[in-house]
Each structure stands twice: as structure tokens, then as C-alpha cells.
Amino acid sequence: MQPFICRGGTPPTPFKFLLCTLPSRTPKFPYSTSPLLSLSLSLSLSLSLNMSTWLLMLLCAAVLVIIIIVGVTSIFHVKSWVLGRRKKLRRAQLPGGSLGWPFVGETIDFVSAAYSPCPETFMEKRRLLYGRVFKSHIFGSPTIVSTDAEVSRFVLQSDARSFVPSYPKSLTELMGKSSILLINGGLQRRVHGLIGAFFKSPHLKAQITSDMQRYVASSMARWPVDGPDHHRPHLVRIQDEAKLIVFQILVKGLIGLEPGKEMDFLKQQFQEFIAGLMSLPIKVPGSRLYRSLKAKKRMATLIQKIIQEKRRNTNSRAPRDAIDVLINDSSNLLTDELISDNMIDLMIPAEDSVPVLVTLAVKYLSECPLALKQLEEENMQLREKKLMKGENLEWTDYMSLSFTQHAIAETLRMGNIISGIMRKAVRDVEIKGHFIPKGWCVFTYFRSVHLDESLYEDPYKFNPWRWKEKDISTWSFTPFGGGQRLCPGLDLARLEASIFLHHLVTNFTWVAEDDQIVNFPTVRMKGRMPIRVKRKS
């Protein structure tokens, strides 16, 4: 065995052995030659260095232990999250269904069914295969379709933290980012609340009633007593008449405009505007969407001019229209552009909702003589009662006509003017055991619920009497949507339909000609509901 040799080449003595074991970089001390002092200083320095090393090693070890603990804990939490999510996905899975063909999905099948007399066949076929909630792929998006009232209620009641509106690209282009249909959060609640409160106000209902009675009477007074050959009663297309009257009423309620040149200009531009709502999303000069956007710009210019005049002439009088309500808002969030855009959007019911409700009511009543007879008797009794008292009809009188309201509710149930609503999930959502992934759309299909035989006996039969026992506020009846985006004009729609039907049945008899309902892209009558009217003596 090789002996331990000290620096210098000679074997160490016991004393020198200690010196030899010191680090090679031990400093020299030129001012002291005492071996004992040198040893003392060297040992002190050596111990100091060793203590620092040990402290550093202990610190590193502590950090390492902490890293290991954090790592193990993180792995445990990740594993728990993954296992929990797997359990959740096992419990809440994607509904059954088919995504169809690449790119087009099942859109062609859906549109084909929508154009047929029974558009719900697309839904019913898949409901029988997969249940009331199923997956599909329509209009370019993977979609969860709900024909379940409870699931639809959850979606409609959810706020923007779970679901946001989803519409075709052409429609979002035309509506604009500030539309009440597209905005979310506090601004949406603010605009919706202001307009909804105004539409429900007794002041507006009284104004609408007065204007509607005047416009309806004026319009019906122009209907000839006899046809051109003096043998057949005069032909009237109810859908056209209702559109003209309702547009004038709604525009006055929204922006305060009376019939005249500006109203005619607005009506013309509005027709150009709505023609592009379901067009191809191609925005080039000459395209349908481009022409509709130009028409909207011309409408917005006129409405912003009205807004500016109102701002200059503002005073403390009660609001007379929706613009008055919005420009008096104290939040300073409502710009002229936002107000004008939303006034245009709120004109859409004058084209697709209220006139179609009136038209379908006339159709269904014409096909059910017993219901028409009872509705006529109810309205004649009210009219005679008011004539005897020398009083004008008020909005409360129309809404008190119980059978008329039942007939309107049944028309809404069968007609399904709004067949459904699209929402988009902004996070993963679980509803009744169904998993809806973030980014997927949800189509709450009202038509299937309204025609569900488990909810409505003999659902394809026009039966206003069913509403004697049924609650119209139930979630199995959602003709105006629901939740935070419930249509703010639902009461006005019922009122306007009541007034039109009252004047029709108390002044005329009629015979309806054959016509067919078209359900896509919007509900309407193919022949605009022609009837041959005869004035009562």
C-alpha cells in the first residue's frame, strides 16, 4: 500500500499530518512563523468553509425536497383532475347522433325538411334514434340539438359565461356588433331592460291601441264591399295588410315617425335590408349582402338625424317612443350609432313576427268554424258593451278577451313563428347528463316541443280550448324565446293581433282560399293568405 506522502515528499509526522490534510489553497501568513498559530488559523478557516458548504448543501437539499413535494402534489392534482374529468365524461357524454358529411354535415337534410310541410321530420327521425338531445352538424358548426324543454330552458336562462348568441354570418354582418341580439353582459341587460320596460308600459300600450285602431279602421275602410264582377267578394291578402299596418305602428313606437314620405322611404329601404338576412356571406359590390348593408346605412342616416333632433329638443316630458327612452339613459353607454342600429333591428318583428301571427290566426280560425264563431261572439259582445256605454276600447279590454287570447296562444304554438334559437357554448357545459363541448352550438328547437304529443294532446289540431287549463308561462311553451333575451315586445305582439282580429271579425265575414305555409327560412304564407271578404250589414 502506498504510504501517505506529505507535500515535500517525506512521510508526515502526526503533527504535520494535520497540516497535510488541510486544503491545498490554505493561505500563507507571512507575519507569523508560529506553527501553532498557523494551525489555529488554518483550522478556523477550514471549519468556516466547511460550515458554508454544509449550509449550502442543506439549502439545496431543502429546495430539492420542496420541488419533489410540489411535483408529487401537482401530479396528484392533475391525476385527480383527469380522473375526475374522465368520471364526468363517463357520466356526461356527448349525445348520440351523426355529424354527417365533411364540411356540409347534415345541413342539406335539415334544409330539405325545413322546406317541406312538416319541417320537424328532420328532428323527429333523430329523436327516435338518439333521444330528445342529439348531436348534428348544421350550417357549418357541430351542434347539439335540443327538443327537450328542460334542456332548452337551461340554455336560454344561462348568461354569457356559458352561452352566447350564434347566428349565420350574413345576419351578424347586417346586425352589427352593437345589436341587442349580439351584445352580452351589462350592456345587453341595460338595453333590453330599458326597451322591455317601455314596451310593457301602460302609456305605450295606450298609444299603440289608439294608433292601431285608427290604422286598422283606415285600412279596412279601403276594402271594397264587392269584387270587380259584383258577384264574388273582394279579395284581400291578409299578410300584406297586416305587414303595412304593423310596420307603421312599430316604427311610430320606436322612433316616433308618422306615415308620410319618410315612412315610405324607410319601408322601401327596410325591404331591401331584410332581403339579405339569410343571404350568402359575400360582401362585394352587387351582392345581396352588400345591397342590404347599403340599405341599412341609409336607414341609419335617417334615424340618427331623428336622434340628433330629439337630443337638441330634449325636455322633461314623458317618453313617447323608444328613442326618447334610450337617449334619456344616464349611463352614457348608448351612442347614437348603437341606438339607430337597435331601432332597425327591432323593426324586424314588423316583417316576420306580428304580421305572420295575425295571418296564421286568420288561417287557423278559417279552418275551425267553431273557434271562429266563439271568437266572433266574444268580440261582438265587447263591442256592443262599449257602444252602449259610449266608451272607446282600451288595451285592457282587448287583453281581457280570454278566448281571443287562447286562440292567439294556440296560433303561436302551432305556427312556431320562431322555430328555435341558436347559442354557442363558451365553456364545457353539462346538462342532464349531456356534455356540450366548448365551441359547439346548441339549437333549442321549440317546434318539436310545441308539437310533442306527450305535452299536448292531439298536437296538430287547432284547439284554443286547451289553454283554459294550460299555463302559458310553462317552459313547454316558448314562442318568444326565454331567459335574459326573452322578446321584449311579446305583450305588444298579442295586443296588436287582438286589435286586428277584433276589427276583422266585427266588421267582416270571409271565405279563405287555399294557401300553404312556408317554414323556411322564415314562416310565411306562400300566397300571402288570400281571403274574400264581405262587410257585415
C-alpha positions in Angstrom: 0.0 0.0 0.0 1.4 3.4 -1.0 2.2 5.4 2.2 0.6 8.8 2.6 3.3 11.4 1.5 3.1 15.0 2.6 3.8 17.8 0.3 7.5 18.0 0.1 8.0 14.3 -0.4 8.7 13.0 3.2 6.3 10.9 5.3 4.3 13.1 7.6 4.7 13.2 11.4 1.4 13.2 13.3 1.5 17.0 13.6 2.4 17.5 10.0 -0.3 15.1 9.0 -2.9 17.6 10.1 -1.3 20.2 8.0 -1.1 17.9 5.1 -4.9 17.3 5.3 -5.7 21.0 5.0 -6.9 22.3 1.6 -4.2 23.0 -0.9 -5.3 26.6 -1.1 -4.8 27.3 2.6 -3.4 30.9 2.6 0.1 31.6 3.9 0.7 34.0 6.8 3.9 35.9 6.2 3.8 37.8 9.5 3.7 34.7 11.7 6.0 31.7 11.7 4.4 30.0 14.7 3.2 26.6 13.7 0.6 26.6 16.4 -0.8 29.9 15.2 -0.8 28.8 11.6 -2.6 25.6 12.6 -5.2 27.5 14.6 -5.9 30.0 11.8 -6.0 27.2 9.2 -8.4 25.1 11.2 -10.6 28.1 11.8 -10.8 28.9 8.1 -11.3 25.3 7.2 -14.2 24.9 9.6 -15.7 28.2 8.3 -15.5 26.9 4.7 -16.9 23.5 5.7 -19.8 25.2 7.5 -20.7 27.3 4.4 -20.5 24.2 2.3 -22.8 22.3 4.7 -25.3 25.1 4.8 -25.3 25.3 1.0 -25.8 21.6 0.8 -28.6 21.7 3.4 -30.3 24.6 1.5 -30.1 22.7 -1.8 -31.5 19.6 -0.2 -34.4 21.6 1.3 -35.1 23.1 -2.1 -35.0 19.7 -3.7 -37.4 18.3 -1.1 -39.8 21.2 -1.7 -39.6 20.6 -5.5 -40.3 16.9 -5.0 -43.2 17.7 -2.7 -44.7 20.2 -5.2 -44.1 17.9 -8.1 -45.8 15.0 -6.4 -48.7 17.2 -5.3 -49.1 18.6 -8.8 -49.0 15.2 -10.3 -51.6 14.1 -7.7 -53.9 17.0 -8.5 -53.5 16.6 -12.3 -54.2 12.9 -11.9 -57.2 13.7 -9.8 -58.5 16.3 -12.3 -58.0 13.9 -15.2 -59.7 11.1 -13.3 -62.5 13.4 -12.2 -63.0 14.7 -15.8 -63.0 11.1 -17.1 -65.6 10.2 -14.5 -67.6 13.3 -15.5 -67.3 12.4 -19.2 -68.4 8.9 -18.4 -71.3 10.4 -16.5 -72.0 13.2 -19.0 -71.1 12.2 -22.6 -71.7 13.7 -25.9 -75.2 12.9 -27.0 -75.7 10.3 -29.8 -76.1 11.4 -33.3 -74.2 12.0 -36.6 -72.0 14.8 -37.8 -72.9 13.9 -41.4 -70.7 14.6 -44.4 -67.4 16.5 -44.3 -67.9 20.3 -44.4 -71.7 20.2 -45.1 -72.6 18.0 -42.2 -76.4 17.4 -42.2 -77.3 20.8 -43.4 -78.8 19.6 -46.7 -81.1 17.1 -44.9 -82.1 19.8 -42.4 -82.9 22.4 -45.1 -84.8 19.9 -47.2 -87.0 19.0 -44.3 -87.4 22.7 -43.4 -88.9 23.5 -46.8 -91.4 20.6 -46.5 -94.9 20.9 -45.0 -93.5 19.0 -41.9 -90.1 20.6 -41.1 -89.9 18.7 -37.8 -89.3 15.4 -39.6 -85.5 16.0 -39.5 -85.7 16.3 -35.7 -88.2 13.5 -35.2 -86.2 11.0 -37.1 -83.1 11.6 -35.0 -85.1 11.9 -31.7 -86.4 8.4 -32.2 -82.8 7.2 -32.9 -80.8 9.1 -30.3 -83.3 10.7 -27.8 -84.5 14.2 -27.2 -81.0 15.7 -27.3 -78.6 14.7 -30.1 -75.6 15.9 -31.9 -75.5 17.1 -35.6 -73.6 19.4 -37.8 -75.7 22.1 -39.5 -74.8 25.5 -41.0 -71.0 24.9 -40.7 -70.9 24.1 -36.9 -71.0 21.0 -34.8 -74.3 21.4 -33.0 -76.2 19.9 -30.0 -79.9 19.9 -30.9 -82.4 20.0 -28.0 -86.0 19.0 -28.4 -86.2 18.7 -24.6 -88.0 21.5 -22.7 -85.8 21.3 -19.6 -82.5 21.4 -21.5 -83.7 24.3 -23.7 -84.7 26.2 -20.5 -81.2 25.7 -19.0 -79.6 27.0 -22.2 -82.0 30.0 -22.5 -81.6 31.0 -18.9 -77.8 30.8 -18.9 -75.8 34.0 -19.2 -72.8 34.9 -21.3 -70.5 32.9 -19.0 -71.9 29.7 -20.5 -73.7 30.5 -23.8 -73.6 33.5 -26.2 -75.9 34.1 -29.3 -74.9 32.4 -32.5 -76.3 33.5 -35.9 -75.4 33.0 -39.6 -72.6 35.2 -40.7 -74.7 37.2 -43.1 -77.1 38.1 -40.2 -74.3 39.1 -37.9 -72.8 41.3 -40.6 -76.2 43.1 -41.1 -77.0 43.4 -37.4 -73.6 44.8 -36.4 -71.6 44.4 -33.2 -73.9 46.7 -31.2 -77.1 44.8 -31.9 -79.2 43.8 -28.9 -79.2 40.3 -30.5 -75.4 40.1 -30.3 -74.2 42.1 -27.3 -73.6 40.4 -24.0 -73.2 41.3 -20.3 -74.2 44.5 -18.7 -74.8 46.5 -21.9 -77.2 43.9 -23.2 -79.1 43.8 -19.9 -79.2 47.6 -19.9 -80.7 48.0 -23.4 -83.0 45.0 -23.0 -84.3 46.3 -19.7 -84.9 49.9 -21.0 -86.8 48.7 -24.1 -88.6 45.9 -22.3 -89.9 48.3 -19.6 -91.0 50.8 -22.2 -92.8 48.2 -24.3 -94.7 47.0 -21.1 -95.6 50.5 -20.0 -99.3 51.4 -19.9 -98.5 54.6 -21.7 -97.1 52.9 -24.8 -99.9 50.3 -24.8 -102.5 53.1 -24.8 -100.7 54.8 -27.6 -100.4 51.6 -29.6 -104.1 50.8 -29.1 -105.2 54.2 -30.3 -102.9 54.2 -33.3 -103.6 50.5 -34.2 -107.4 51.1 -34.1 -107.0 54.2 -36.3 -104.7 52.5 -38.9 -106.8 49.3 -39.0 -110.0 51.2 -39.5 -108.5 53.3 -42.2 -107.0 50.3 -44.0 -110.2 48.2 -43.8 -112.3 51.1 -45.0 -110.5 50.9 -48.3 -111.6 47.3 -48.8 -114.3 47.3 -51.5 -117.7 45.9 -50.4 -117.9 43.8 -53.6 -115.4 42.3 -56.0 -114.8 43.7 -59.5 -117.5 41.5 -61.0 -120.0 42.4 -58.3 -120.7 38.7 -57.6 -117.6 37.5 -55.8 -116.5 39.2 -52.6 -113.4 41.3 -52.7 -110.0 39.5 -52.4 -107.8 40.7 -49.6 -104.3 39.3 -48.8 -104.1 39.3 -45.0 -100.4 39.0 -44.8 -99.8 42.2 -46.9 -102.5 44.2 -45.0 -101.0 43.1 -41.6 -97.5 44.0 -42.6 -98.4 47.5 -43.7 -100.3 48.3 -40.6 -97.9 46.7 -38.1 -94.8 48.4 -39.7 -96.4 51.8 -39.3 -97.4 51.1 -35.7 -94.0 49.7 -34.7 -92.0 52.5 -36.4 -94.0 55.1 -34.6 -93.5 53.3 -31.3 -89.7 53.0 -31.9 -88.7 56.3 -33.5 -91.9 58.5 -33.4 -92.3 58.7 -37.2 -95.8 59.2 -38.7 -97.0 57.9 -42.1 -95.6 60.1 -44.9 -92.7 60.4 -47.3 -90.0 59.4 -44.7 -92.1 56.4 -43.6 -92.4 55.3 -47.2 -88.6 55.7 -47.7 -87.9 53.8 -44.5 -90.3 51.0 -45.6 -88.6 50.7 -49.0 -85.1 50.6 -47.5 -86.2 48.1 -44.9 -87.4 45.7 -47.5 -84.0 45.9 -49.2 -82.4 45.4 -45.8 -84.2 42.3 -44.7 -83.8 40.6 -48.0 -80.1 39.9 -47.0 -80.7 38.4 -43.6 -80.3 34.8 -44.9 -78.1 35.6 -47.9 -74.6 34.2 -48.7 -71.9 36.0 -46.6 -70.3 37.6 -49.7 -69.8 41.3 -49.3 -68.8 42.5 -52.7 -70.5 45.3 -54.8 -73.7 44.0 -56.3 -74.1 41.0 -53.9 -77.3 40.6 -51.9 -75.5 41.2 -48.6 -73.7 44.3 -50.0 -77.0 45.9 -51.2 -78.7 45.1 -47.8 -75.8 46.8 -45.9 -76.1 49.9 -48.1 -79.9 50.0 -47.4 -79.2 49.7 -43.6 -76.7 52.6 -43.9 -79.4 54.8 -45.5 -81.9 53.8 -42.8 -79.3 54.6 -40.0 -78.7 58.0 -41.5 -82.4 58.9 -41.3 -82.7 57.5 -37.7 -79.6 59.3 -36.5 -81.0 62.5 -37.8 -84.1 61.9 -35.8 -82.0 61.1 -32.7 -80.0 64.4 -33.0 -83.2 66.4 -33.4 -84.6 64.8 -30.2 -81.3 65.5 -28.3 -81.5 69.1 -29.2 -85.1 69.4 -28.2 -85.0 67.2 -25.1 -87.3 68.2 -22.2 -88.9 66.7 -19.2 -92.0 65.3 -21.0 -92.7 61.6 -20.7 -91.0 59.4 -23.3 -93.2 58.9 -26.4 -91.1 56.4 -28.2 -88.1 54.0 -27.7 -85.6 56.6 -28.8 -86.8 59.0 -26.1 -86.2 56.3 -23.5 -82.7 55.4 -24.7 -81.3 59.0 -25.2 -82.5 59.8 -21.6 -80.5 57.0 -20.1 -77.9 58.3 -17.6 -75.3 55.6 -18.2 -73.7 57.4 -21.2 -73.2 53.9 -22.8 -75.7 54.3 -25.5 -74.3 56.1 -28.6 -76.3 57.3 -31.5 -74.9 54.5 -33.6 -75.9 51.9 -31.1 -79.4 53.4 -30.7 -80.0 53.6 -34.5 -78.7 50.0 -35.1 -81.1 48.6 -32.5 -84.1 50.6 -33.8 -83.5 49.0 -37.2 -83.2 45.5 -35.6 -86.4 46.0 -33.6 -88.3 46.7 -36.8 -87.8 43.1 -37.9 -90.8 41.8 -36.0 -92.9 44.1 -38.2 -92.0 41.9 -41.1 -91.7 38.4 -39.7 -93.4 38.1 -36.3 -96.6 40.1 -35.7 -98.0 40.1 -39.3 -97.4 36.3 -39.6 -99.1 35.8 -36.2 -102.2 37.7 -37.5 -102.1 35.8 -40.8 -101.8 32.4 -39.2 -104.6 33.2 -36.8 -106.9 34.0 -39.7 -105.8 30.8 -41.4 -106.4 28.5 -38.4 -109.7 30.2 -37.5 -110.9 29.9 -41.1 -110.3 26.1 -40.8 -112.1 25.8 -37.4 -115.6 27.3 -37.7 -116.5 26.6 -34.1 -113.5 28.5 -32.8 -114.2 31.4 -35.2 -117.8 31.6 -34.1 -116.9 31.7 -30.4 -114.2 34.4 -31.0 -116.6 36.4 -33.1 -119.3 36.3 -30.3 -116.8 37.3 -27.7 -115.7 40.3 -29.7 -119.2 41.4 -30.7 -120.2 41.3 -27.0 -117.3 43.6 -26.1 -118.1 46.0 -28.9 -121.8 46.3 -28.0 -121.0 46.8 -24.4 -118.6 49.7 -25.2 -121.1 51.2 -27.6 -123.8 51.2 -25.0 -121.5 53.0 -22.6 -120.2 55.4 -25.2 -116.6 54.4 -24.5 -113.6 53.6 -26.7 -111.9 50.3 -26.4 -108.7 50.4 -24.3 -105.8 48.0 -24.4 -107.0 46.3 -21.2 -110.3 45.5 -23.0 -108.5 43.6 -25.7 -106.4 41.7 -23.3 -109.5 40.7 -21.3 -110.9 38.7 -24.3 -110.0 35.3 -22.9 -110.9 33.2 -25.8 -109.2 35.5 -28.2 -106.0 35.2 -26.1 -106.4 31.4 -26.2 -106.7 31.5 -30.0 -103.6 33.6 -30.2 -101.6 31.3 -27.9 -102.7 28.3 -29.9 -101.7 30.0 -33.1 -98.2 30.7 -31.6 -97.9 27.0 -30.5 -98.9 25.6 -33.9 -97.4 28.2 -36.1 -93.9 28.3 -34.5 -93.0 31.7 -36.0 -89.7 31.3 -34.1 -88.8 27.7 -34.7 -85.8 27.7 -32.4 -82.8 29.7 -31.1 -79.0 29.1 -31.6 -76.5 29.6 -28.8 -72.7 28.9 -28.7 -71.0 27.3 -25.6 -68.1 29.4 -24.3 -67.1 26.6 -21.9 -67.7 22.9 -21.4 -71.2 22.5 -20.1 -73.1 19.6 -18.6 -76.9 19.5 -18.7 -79.0 16.5 -17.6 -76.1 14.1 -18.2 -75.3 15.6 -21.7 -71.9 17.0 -22.3 -71.7 20.1 -24.5 -68.1 20.9 -25.5 -66.8 24.5 -25.6 -67.2 26.0 -29.1 -70.1 23.8 -30.1 -73.5 25.4 -30.9 -76.8 24.4 -29.2 -80.0 24.6 -31.2 -83.1 24.8 -28.9 -85.8 23.6 -31.3 -89.1 24.9 -30.0 -91.2 23.4 -32.7 -90.6 19.8 -31.6 -91.6 20.8 -28.0 -94.7 22.6 -29.1 -95.9 19.6 -31.2 -94.9 17.0 -28.6 -97.8 14.7 -28.1 -96.6 13.9 -24.5 -97.1 17.6 -23.7 -100.1 18.5 -25.9 -102.9 16.2 -26.7 -103.5 15.9 -30.4 -100.8 18.5 -31.1 -101.5 19.0 -34.8 -105.1 20.1 -34.1 -106.0 23.7 -33.6 -107.6 23.7 -30.2 -107.8 27.1 -28.4 -109.9 25.5 -25.6 -106.8 23.6 -24.4 -105.5 26.9 -22.9 -108.3 27.1 -20.4 -106.4 24.6 -18.3 -102.9 25.1 -19.5 -100.4 27.7 -18.2 -98.9 29.8 -21.0 -95.9 30.6 -18.8 -94.7 27.0 -18.7 -91.3 26.1 -20.3 -93.1 23.8 -22.7 -94.4 26.9 -24.4 -91.7 29.3 -25.6 -92.9 31.1 -28.7 -90.9 34.2 -27.8 -87.8 32.6 -26.5 -86.9 32.9 -22.8 -84.4 33.9 -20.2 -82.4 37.2 -20.4 -83.2 37.5 -24.1 -86.9 37.0 -23.9 -88.5 39.1 -26.7 -89.3 42.5 -25.1 -92.3 43.0 -27.4 -94.3 39.9 -26.6 -97.1 41.8 -24.9 -97.4 44.2 -27.8 -97.5 41.3 -30.3 -100.5 39.9 -28.5 -102.2 43.3 -28.3 -101.7 44.1 -32.0 -103.0 40.7 -33.0 -106.0 41.1 -30.7 -106.9 44.5 -32.2 -106.6 43.3 -35.8 -108.8 40.2 -35.2 -111.4 42.3 -33.3 -111.9 44.7 -36.2 -111.9 41.9 -38.7 -114.5 39.7 -37.1 -116.8 42.5 -36.0 -116.8 44.2 -39.4 -116.5 41.3 -42.0 -117.3 37.8 -42.9 -114.9 35.9 -45.2 -114.0 32.8 -47.0 -110.4 31.8 -47.1 -108.8 30.5 -50.3 -106.3 27.6 -50.4 -102.8 28.6 -49.3 -99.8 26.9 -48.0 -97.4 27.6 -45.1 -93.7 28.0 -45.9 -91.5 27.4 -42.9 -88.0 28.3 -44.2 -86.0 30.5 -44.0 -88.9 32.3 -42.2 -92.5 31.3 -41.6 -95.0 32.9 -44.1 -97.9 32.1 -46.3 -97.0 31.2 -49.9 -99.9 33.1 -51.3 -100.0 35.7 -48.6 -103.3 34.3 -47.2 -106.0 35.4 -49.7 -109.5 35.7 -48.3 -112.7 37.0 -49.9 -114.3 39.5 -47.5 -117.8 40.8 -47.2 -118.8 43.7 -45.0 -121.3 43.0 -42.3 -124.6 45.0 -42.6 
